[in-house]
Amino acid sequence: MSQSFWESEAVEGAQPEEQLQPEQQSQEPEAEPGTLAVSADEFSGLEDRVLRAVELVKRERQARAAAEERAARAEAQLREQAPKAEQLQQELSELRAERDHVRERVERLLAQLDALEV
């Protein structure tokens, strides 16, 4: 693939010189080998596409920067909240153990009350 995209497009779009009428051959300016003749409309269209691509890249970079900033803030929040979460987890375990202990005591008291009624 030694030809660039534009050169290959120009080659495909060009008519062979044998098919050109003699007056057409003399009217067209001779292009230097390796150069690409592009009309003003084609160039304007190309310029518009390049500008749109540049704007798209800018927007995507801004979106990426914003996402990275949000991720950094979330990670910082996570680091701040991790000790608090561990503390709450430990407190929850202690409260469950205390609840189980109270349940056992209540069950023993109820069993003693049942024994007295018999």
Secondary structure, DSSP 8 states (H G I E B T S, - for coil): --S-HHHHHHHHHS--TTTS-HHHHHHS----TT-----HHHHHHHHHHHHHHHHHHHHHHHHHHHHHHHHHHHHHHHHHHHHHHHHHHHHHHHHHHHHHHHHHHHHHHHHHHHHHH-
